[in-house]
Amino acid sequence: MHRFHYLFTRAFRRNCCSEMGRNKNKKKSGQDRRQNQGYTEIVKKNEAFENYYKEQKIIPEEEWEPFLEALRRSLPATFRITGFRGQAQEVLKFVKGNYINNLVDKTAEGEDVDKPYPLPWYPDEAAWQLNHDRQILRKVPALEKLHKFLVSETDSGNISRQELVSMIPPLLLDVKSNHLVLDMCAAPGSKTAQIIEALHRDETTHMPEGVVIGNDNDNKRCYIMVHQAKRLNSPCCMVVNHDARFFPKLFVNRPDGTKEQIMYDRVLCDVPCSGDGTLRKNVIIWKQWAQTSAISLHNLQRQILKRGSELLAVGGKLVYSTCSFNPIENEAVVASVLRESEGSLQLLDVSNQLPGLKRRPGLQTWKVINETPEEYARIEDVPEKKRRRYLQSMWPPSEEEAEGLNLHRCMRIVPHDQNSGGFFVAVIEKSKRLPHEKEPVLKAITPAAKMESETVGEEPIKDDTETTRGGQESATSVEEAGYTKDDSITETAATSVTENAATSVTENAATSVTEDDAAKEQTATSNEGDIEGNTSNQDTEEPPHKKPCVERGHYNTFKEDPFVYFEGDEAIWPDIKEFYKLDDGFPIKQLLTRSIGGKKRNLYFTNEKVKSIIQSNQDKLKVINSGVKMMSRSDAEGVNCSFRLSQEGIDCLFPFMANRRVLVDKSDVIKLLSTECPFDCTFSEKMQNQIHRIGQGSLVFVCDSEIENVNQATLKSLIIVGWKGKTSVRSYLDKNSRDHYLRMCGVDVIKKDSSESKKHLESVKTVKVDVKEDLEEEAVEDGEDVMEKEMSNTEDLNVQPNDEEVSSAEDVSSMSHDLQGNASSSAENSTNDKT
């Protein structure tokens, strides 16, 4: 019986496997047929689009053909050099000298090559445009080196690849180092990164007082924003996850025992939109565009702008922007909020800012057209069954009212003016409190009030991760936040609230959209392009339970793990302070960890105002990530400190260090970054004398030809975190950061990689021959015909020299040892993957 059961089971499995194989082959065959057919090319024409905007008269009739012709061309590539890095000018000098001035006008095939040129309106020649799209940039040999350079420097944070029109809103915000900035729809984060740069532009201080809060409604896209922000290594940034329409009022506890509401000096509302200004890069919109998109999004956009104006401090600036041509999403939204403000908000004239930028004035009148298309002259003309989708605010104001609102001060960017995408920008200033804003009141926090607030007064963290239908992105830029305000800019930068205001986070928020509107919300198309995020909480004895909470009928995601700030008496701190000889002035209470018990793995750092916001709003603010990594645990033998330095946070820590700093020459940096774990004796005598006086452990290398003493180092100096072993040293940099520092030392990394690729190919061929000979000998000795089988296992060694995929020569050496049966490998070779 058991024998029968065994045979039956084996036959059944064999038949199932055969059937699965046949189905797999059928599926693969179908995939091959579809692959051979290719994708149907999208026709860049949409009559509804053309007829609609001809009726709206967004451009003169004689410019219509140049307008369409520009929209049908691919979008050119643009990039921006990070403005606040100390080596920004060196990077610009390197780009111009090695990749721009050396470009030829024509390729060997006779193709024209347009050299990159600086955008005339962007300060300090920090933004450049190349009149080729990204695909051409990768394929044309004359531009291949430039493309590789841009990819490498983008990963290391020294260059941002960002669309031209996307750079405009952060510049018009005019951010200062002490400002509190809120970016309401920030993902994926390129505008946020630009605002962080503006916050750090004052190089007289290594740590700004201000704060940038980058918010987005989509939880997953918040982590994309974290990746963008972490490239800049700023301790002044927070990434949070809330619905922008109901962004909570945040409070901080003052030293005198009162509670005050945070008001923002700058607010960016880069709202979700239909995105037809991005037709040059999102060609699918040619096929999907419809008039009804703007109708569905208008109320959402109006609510976000209204909420942003409520959170704006008196004297502060707000920038409203979309990547849409549609006046229903642009001038109509702005006019509606201005009308309701009763003179509290005014459009600023920015025509004299950014000289060289070609722009068009805002529209004074427009039409409301349905999908038929049929024009509705007024809301009463809309059929009753459709009226719920339309709002009175969609219709243009009277001619007299439009003049009073100064809608001509809005800014429109059209593609044929300067070979760009389409964009809309309006800069708004708040001169006084809004009509519904309450008089600021300072209220003392009594023990009873504090207990009541902790039990019933505070809202639970809401789940604002609900994404709007349509699958598009919600984009806004992160702004800087600070409590120290410039009185000339913000009249009442921080105002206190009453007890009732403290218990209602979304009081006076914009009214919610109708069900029909919510069903058709779309998120803004992105102008830009995965790091795991962290939350910042503290003052808890146990980790919070990850319980979902309900908001509007759906479950919230769980709370992030808390970030716990140091109290000043941490057991691990004395060893760290003694090992690195840290100054007493170092703000230890701004360090935080993610673990409450057990060993602390990483130490993070924020500025004082980020800390205050996080500690005062733990129950109402959903923080995804904040702070820069300053140290990581490294329990190495023979080292008196259990924490090594991190490159990410060294700029914040270096001014407080008095030990374990080594001043090196460029030749030493080149040796350090070109060789894995070089021996001490291979460096210059100057460097050897310094490192021999330092014991094992983490240290900092400083390279600057203009200084004679390490204490003279500035933000422009090359500061590299490394490790000293018994007889060798190494750096703690990833490959792209190594390449950056090598470029700053005058090394042509492209040629270096090319030569290593050739060595790699030769090594692979040698390894293949050796393995082949060994297999032949084994086949003869064993007397078995195993040659064909074994050689098939070596086919993977036939590697082609692809510059982007090929490994380093050290990797090949390590692989060679494995193939020849050498089971042991040195610790030095084990780190070759990082080079």
N, C-alpha and C positions, 0 to 999 in steps of 0.2 A: 504493500500500500504506500509506504513511504517512498519506494523507488518510483512508483507511478506518479506520485505528487511531484517529485523532483523533476522528472522528465516533462511533465505537463507544464510546470512553471518555467522551465528553460525554453521550451518551444514557444510559450506565450510571450516571453520577453523578447525572443528573437524576432517574432512577427511584429511586435510593437516597434522595435528598433528599426526594422525594415520600413514600416509604414512611416515612421518619423523621418527617416532618411529620404523617402520619396517626396514627402511634403516639403522637406527642407530644400530639395533640389528644385521643386516646382516654384517655391518662393524665390529662390535665388535666380531662377530663370526669368521670373517676372521682373525682378529687380534689374536684371541685365537689360531686358527689353526697355524698361523705363529709362535706364541710364543711357542707352543708345539713342533714345528719342530726344533726350535733353529737355531743358526747361523752355517753355514758350516765352519768347521775348515780349516784355510788356510794351505796348504801344504808348508812347508819351503824348497822349492826346485825350482830352476829356471835354466834350462840348458843353456839358453842364457847368464845368468849372469856368470855361471861357465866357459863356453867356452871363453867368452870375457876376463875375468881377468886372465885366464890361458895364453891367448895369450899376455896379457900386462905384465905378469911376475912380478906382484906386490909383490909376495913372492916366495921363492924357492918351487920347485915342491914337495919336500918331506914334506913340511908343509901344503899342501893343505887340507888334511883331518882334522887336528886340527883346521885350520882356519874356515872351514865350520861348524865343530861341535860347535865351540864357537859362531858362528853367529846364530845357531839354539837355543841356550839357551837364557833364559830371561835375561835382563840386571839387574845387581845388583843395590841395592839402595845406594846412596851416599848423604852425606850432609856436609855442611860447616858452621863452626861457624863464625859469623860476626867478622871481624878482627879489626874494629876501635872502637867498643863500649868499654867504660871503664870497663864494667863487663865481657869482653870476657873471661878472664882467670878464672873468677868465674864460668861462664857457662861451660867451659871445665872441670873444677874440679868437678862440679856437675854431668855432663854427665858421667864422668869416675867413680865417686864414687857410683852413684845411678842406672845407667842403663847399664853399660858395665861390671864392675868388678863383679856385682852380678848375671850376666846371667849364667845359668847352661849350661852344654855341651849337655844335652839331655832333651827332654820333657818327660812328664809322659807316652806318647805313644811310647817313644823310638826314636823319630825323632831327628836327629842331629841339633844342633843350633850353627852356626858359629858366634862367637862374632865379633862385629865391630872392625876394626883395622885402625889406622891412615895411610893415604897415605904417604909413606916415602919421597916423593919429595915435599910435600906441607909444607911451613914453619910453625913452631910452633905447629904442630899437630892440625891444625885448620880444616883439611878435613878428613873425615872418610868414610869407605866403609863397607858395610854389604853384604856378598855374598848370599843374598836372594833378590828376586824381591819384588816390593811394595805390590803385592797381598799376598805373604807369610808373609810379615811384618805385615799385618793387621789381619791375620788369626791365626798365631801361638801364643798361650797364653803367652809363655815365652817372646815374643817380643811385646806384645800388649801395655805394659806400655811405651816402647821406642817409639812406633809409635805415641801414644797420645802426648807424650812429643814433638816429632818432629813437629807435626801438630800445637800445641799450640805455640811453640817458633818460628815457621816459620811465623805465623800471626803477632807476636809481633816484628819481624825483627831481632831477635837474632840468627837465624839459616836460612840458605838457602839450599833448597834441589835442587841440581844441579848435572848433569852428570859429571863424572870424566874428560872426555876429554874436556868438555866445560870450565873447570877451567884453562886450559893451556894458551890460548892466553893472557888474562889479566896479568898473571904473567910474561910473556916474554916481555910485554910492558915496565916494570920497571917504573911505574908511580911515580912521586914525587908530593909533596903538592902544588908546584907552576906551575904545567904544565897545558897547554891548551890541552884538549883531545877531539877528535872527534870520535864517534862511528857511522859509516856510515849506518849500517843496524842493528839497536840495538834491535828491538823487538824480543822476549817478555821481555828481559831486565835482565837476570841473569848475563850475562857478564858485563853489564852496572853497576849493583849493585856492582859487584866485583871491578870494576875500581873506583867507588865512595869510597869504603872501602880503597883502596890504597891511594886515595887522602887525606883521613882523618887519615892515619896511624900514622903520626907525632902528638903525643898527647901533645906536648909542646904548641901547639896553638889550641884554641877551634874553629877557623874558618880558613880553608886553603885559600890561595890566588888564587889557580887554579880553573878551571871550567871544568865540563864534559858536553858535548853536545851529547845527544842521539838522533839520527835521524832514522826515518823509513819512507818508502814510503806509507805504509798502515795506513790510518788515524785511523781506529778502533783499530789496534794493538798498536798504540801509547798510547792509554789509558790503555792497559795492562801494557805497560812499565811504565806509571805513577804510577800504583799500586805497581810495584816492587820497584821503586825508592823512593816512599814516605814512605816505611817501614824504610828507613835509616835516614830520617829526616835531609837531607843535604841541606843547602842554596846555594850550589855550583853546582847545576845540572839544566840543561834545557832539555826539551823534545820538539823536533821540527819535522815537517812533510814535507819532501822534497824527490824528486827522487835523490838517491845517485849519479847517473851518472852526474847530473847537479846541485850538491849542490852549492849554491850561494857563491860568495866571500863576506865575512863579513868585515865591517870596523868599526873603532872607531875613535872618534874625540879626538885629543890630546890637552893638555892645551895650546900649542903654536899656535893653530889655524890650524894645518895640519891634514890631514886625512891619516890614515894608515890601511893597510889590515891586518887582523888576519891570522897568520900562526900557525899551530898546532904542538906542541911538540911531540904528540903521535896521531896516527891514527890507528883505528882498522877496518879492512875490513873483516868481517865474512859474506861472500857473499851468495846470494841464490845459491843453488846447488841441484843436483839430490837426495842427501840424502841417498845413499845406505850404508853409514857408520852407519846409525841408524836402520839397519834391526832388531836388537835385541829388539827394543821397537816399531818400526813401521813395524809390520809384513806384512802390506798390500803391502809393496814395493816388497816382494817376488813375488807377483802376477802381479804387474804393471811395474816392471823394464824393461827398454828398452835401447838399445845403443844410440838411438837418443837424449836422454835427455841431455847428455853432449854436443852434437853438438849444440843444441838449446841455451844452457846457456853460452857457451864459450865467446861469444862477450859481453854479459851483464856483466859477471864477469870481463872481461878485461877492460871494460869501467869504472867500479867502482874502480878497483885498480889504473887505470891511473888517475882518478880524485882525489883519495886519495893522490897519490904521488905529484900531483900539489899543493895541499893544505898543504902538509907537510913542516915544516920549515927545513932549512939546518941544519944538525946535529941531526934531529929528527928521531924517529923510527916508522915504520909502520909494523903491523902484518897482514898478509893475511892468512885466514883460511877457510876451508870447512869441512863438515862432509861427504865427498865423497872419494871413493877409486880411482876415475877416473883421470888419468893423463891429459886428455883433459881439465879438470876443475882445475887442480892443477899446475903441472910443466909447462904445455904449456902456461897457463895464465901468470905465473911468468916470464918465459923466454921471452915472447913477450914484456912485459913492460920493463924488464931489457935491452933488445936489443934496444928498442926505446930511452931509457934514455941516451945512449952513454956514460956510465960510471958514470952518476950522482947518480945512485942507485946501491947498492951492497947488496948481501945476507950476513947476519952476521952468524958467526959460534956460535951456542948456545949449542953445544954439552956438554959444561961444566956447563951449567945452569940446574937447577932442577935435581940435582943428585938423582938417584933412579928411574927416569922415563925411562921406556923402550921404545926405539924409533928406527925407521929404517930410513936410508938415502933416499933422494929423488932419483927418477929415472933419468937416463941420456938419455934414449931413450924409445920410445913407438910407438904404431901403431894407425892409423886412420882407423876405421872399421865402415862400414855402417850396416844397419839393416838386410842385406841379410843372413849371414854376409859376407862381402867382403872387403878386405883390399885395401886402396888406398895408393900407395907408395909415391905419390906426388899429388899436387892439379890438375895438368894437367890430371890425370887419372880419375877425377870425371866427370861423364856425364854432358853435358852442362846444361840440365834442372835442375840438382841438385846443380850446382856449387855455386849458390847464397847462399846456406846454409853453405858453407865451407869457411874458411879463411886460408890464408897461415900460420897464427900464430898457427894453430892446430898441424902442423907437427913438429917433434923434430928437434933441431938444429944439426949441424954436431958434430962429436965427439970432435973435437978441440974446437968448440964454446961452447959446453956444459961444458968442463973443465974450460973455461974462465969465464962462468957465475956462476960456483960453485953450480950447481943444487943439488949436493950431500949434501949441507948444509940445504936443506929443511928437514922437519921432518914428518915422517909418523907414525901413531899409528895404530896398528892392534889388533883386539880383543883378540887373543889367547895369547898375550904377558903378559897382566896383567888384564884379565877379564874385558874388557872395550868395548866401541864402537870404530868405526873407525874414524880417523881424519887426517887432513893435516894442517901443519903450516909452514909458511915461515916468517922470520924476516928480514926486509929490512931497510937499513940506507941510508939517503940522504946526500951525501958528498958535493954536489954543486947544483946550480940551473939547472933545466932541460933545454934542448936545446931551447925550445920554450918560456921559461920564460923570462919576460922583466926585465931590470935593475930597481931596486926599486927607486922610485922618490917621494920625499916629496913635496906635493903641498898645498899651502895655500888655505883656503876656503874663498873666497871673498863673499860679500853679493850677487853679481850678479850670481856667480857660485852656491851659495846655493839655490837661487830662481830657477835657471835653473834645478838644480838637483831635486828640489821638484816637478817641473812641468813635465819635460820630461826626466830627467836623470835617474830616478829610475824605475825599473820594478815593476809592480803590483805583489802582492803575487800570486805565481803560485799554481795551484792545482796539487799536487804530490801524490794524494791519489789513483791514478789509480793502481789497483792491477794486477799483472801478472796472466795469465791464469794458471790453475792447482790447485789453491787454497792453495798452500803451503806458508810457511812463509819466510820473508826476515829478517835475523838475523844479527845484528852487535852489538858490545859492545859500551857503552858510554865512552868518554874519557874526561879527565880533561882539562880545558882551563884556561890560565892565561896570563897576560901581562908581569909579572916579570919573566924573563927567566934566566935560568942558562947558562951563556955564554959558559961553557965547553960542554954543551949539545946541545944548539941551537945557531948557529952562527948568524943568522938573524931571530929572533923569530917573529918580526912583521915588515912587509915591506909596504911601501906606494905604491899607485897606481896612474897612470895618470888619467886625466879626462875621457879618453875613456874607461879605465878599470872600472871606477866607473859607467859608464852607461851601461855596459854589464856584467851582473852577471855571465853568463855562458861562458865567453870568454875562449878560449883554453880548453873547456870541451871536454870529449871524444866524438867521433862521435857516432851518434845514430845507433841503430841496424836496420837491414832490417825489412820489414814488416813480412816476414816469421819468422824471429827470434823473433820479438816481440810477434807474435801470440803464440809462444811456450815457452815463458819465464815461469819459475817456480820459486817460492820463496823458500828459504832454509827451510829444515825441522828443527823444533825447538828442542833445547836441554832442554828447561825449560817450565814452565807454567806461578780492574774495578772501577777504580776510575775516576770520572769525571774530565777532564782536564781543565786547565785555560790557557789563553794566557797572555802575559805580554806586554802591551803597555802603553804609558804615554804621558804627555804633550799635551793632547787634551781637548778641552772644552766641546765637546759633544761626546756621544758614536758613534762609526763608524756605518754606515749603513751596514747591512749584505747583500752585493751585491755579486752575483757570478761573477767570471771572467773566461775568456775562455783561455784554453791552449791546443794546439794541437787538437782542435775540440771537446773538452768536457768541461763541466762546472765545475768550482771549487766549493768546499764547501765554506760557508760563513766564514768570519773572526770571530775569537773568541772574546769575550768581552775583552776590554783592561784592563791591570793592570796599575794603575796610581801611580807613586812614590810620596812620600811626598816631599814638597818643604822646610820644616823646620818651617813653621809658621801655622801648622794645629791647628784648634780650639780645637780639642779633646786632643792634646798632653799634655798641662800643667797639667790637672787632672791626666793623666796616670803617668806622671813623678813624680808628688808629692806623689801619692798614693803608688807607689812602690819604691820611693826614688832612681830613676835611675840616674846613673852617667852622667855627662855632656859629657863624651866621647862616649856615645852610638850613633851609626850612624843612626840617625833618618831618613836621606834621603835614606836609604836602605829599609825602610818600604814602602809597597805598598798596594793598595786596588783594588777591581774590580768595585767599584762604583764611579761615578764622582759627582753626586748630591745625596741629601738625606742622611740618616744615613748610616754610614759605618758598615757593618756587621762583616767582618773579616779583620785582619791586617796580611799581609804576609811579609817575610823577605828574602832577597838574599844578597850575598856578592857583593862587589863593582864591580867586573868584569862582573858578570852576568847582573847587572844593566846597565853598559856601553854598553854591546852588545845589550841588548834589546832596549835601547833608541836610539842607532845609526842605527838600522836596522829594524825599524818598518815596512817599506814598502816592504821589500824583504825577511824577515824571518817570517815563519809561526810557532809561538810558541804555543805549546799545553799546557804546564804547566811549572811553575818554582816557586821556593820559598817554604818556610815552613810556616805553620800557626803559628803565634806567639801569637795572642790574638783574642778573640771572644767577640761580644757585649753581655752584660748581664745587663739589666736595672733592678737591684734588689733594693727594697726599703731599705733605711738605709745604703746604700753603696755609698761612695763618688767617685767611679770610675765606668764608664759604660762598662768597658772591663775587662774580666777575662783572666787569663793566659791559654795557651794551652800546653799540654804535648809535642806536636810535636815540638815546637820551644823553649822549656825551656832551652835547652843546650846553645843556642845562647844568651839568655837574662840573664840567672842567674849570669854570671860574673859581670854584671852591676847593679844588685839589691843590695840595702842596707836595705831594709825593707821587712816585711812580710815573713821572713824565719824562720823556726822552726827546731831545731836540736832534733831528736827523736831517741829512742832506737829501736832495732828489735822487742821487744814485742809490742811497740806502732804501728809499721808498720803492724804487724800481726793482731792486733785488728782493725786497720783502714781498712785493705783490706779484712778482713773476715766478718765484720759486716757492714751493710748498715746504714750510718748516726749514728755512735755511739755517745753517750753523752760525753761531755767534762770530766765529773767526772770519767769516766771509764779508762782514760789513766793514765800514771805515773805522779807523782808529778812534775817531771822535765818538762814534756810536758805541763801540766796544767798551770804552772807558766808562760810559754811563750805565750800560746794562749790567756790567760786572758788579756794580755797586748795588744793584737791585736784586732782591731774591725772586724766587719763583712766584708766578701768579699773573694776574691781569695788570696791564699797563697801557699807557697812551703814548703814541708817536706823534710828534709835532714837526711839521715841515714848513718852513717859511724863510726864504733867502733874505728877507728884509729885517730879521730880528737876530739878536745875538744871545738872548736869554729866553728860556721857555716861558718866563713870567710876562714877556712882551707879546705873547700870542694874541691874535685878534680873530674876529669872525672870518677873515679872509685866509687865515692859516689852514693848512691841511691837518686835520686832527683825525687820527686813525686808532681805533681800539685794537689791542693785540694781546698776546700771551707770551710770557717767557717761561720756557722749560729749563731743564738742567743745562743743556748745551745748545739749544736752538730757540728761535722765536717764530711767531706766526701772527697773521692778522685775522680779525673776525669780520670779514667783509664777504658779501656775496659776489658772484662773478661780475654783475653789471656795475656794482660799486667799485670793484677793483679796476675795471676798465676805465671808469671815470677818473679815478685818481692817477692812473697811468697816463691818461690823456693830458691831465693837468701837469704832468711831469715831462711832457713832450714825446711820449711813446706812441707810435702808430699802431694801435691795437688791431686794426683790420689786417695789416701786413703780418703782424705777429700771429693772428689766428690762422691766416692762410698758410704760413710756413708750418705751423703745428699740424694743420690738416694733412699736408704732404707727408710729414713724419708719421702721422697716424696711419696713413694708407700704406706706407712702406712697412711699418711695424705689423699691420694686419696681414699683409702678404707674407712676411717672414713667419708669423705665427701659423698661417695656413699651411705653408710648406713644411714646417717642423711637425705639425700634427699629422699631415699626410704621410710623412716618412715614418713616424712612430706607428701609425696604424698599419702600414705595409709590413713593418717588422713583426708586429703582433700577429698579423694574419699568417705570415710564414711560419712563425714559431708555433702557433696553435694548430696549424694545418687545416684551418677552416676558411671558407670563402666569406669573410665578414667585411671585405673591402667596400662593397657597394653600400651596405647598410651604414657603416661607420662614416663613409665619405658624405653620405646624405646629411649626416648630423653636423657637418662642417660647412654646409652651404651658407649658413647665416654669417659666416665670417667674410663673405665677399661683399665688403662695405664700399660704397661709393663716396667720394670726397665731397660731401655737401657741407658748406660752411655753417649752415644754421643747425645741422643735426649732428655733425661729427663730434666725437668726444675728444678730450685732451689726450696728449701722448702718454701722460701718466696712466690714464685709464687703460690704454692698450697694453702698457707694461704689466699692469695688474692682471688683466685678462690673460696675458701670455703665461704668467705664472700659474694661473688656475688650470689652463688647458694642458700644461705639461706636468700636472700632478703635484705642483708645489702647494701644499695645504697651508703653509704659513705665509703670512704677509705682515709687513711691518706696520706700526701705527702711523708712520708717515704716509704710506700708500693708502691707508684707509680714509684719509681726508681728501683724496684726489677728486672725488665726485663734486666737491664744492669749488674746484678750480676750473 
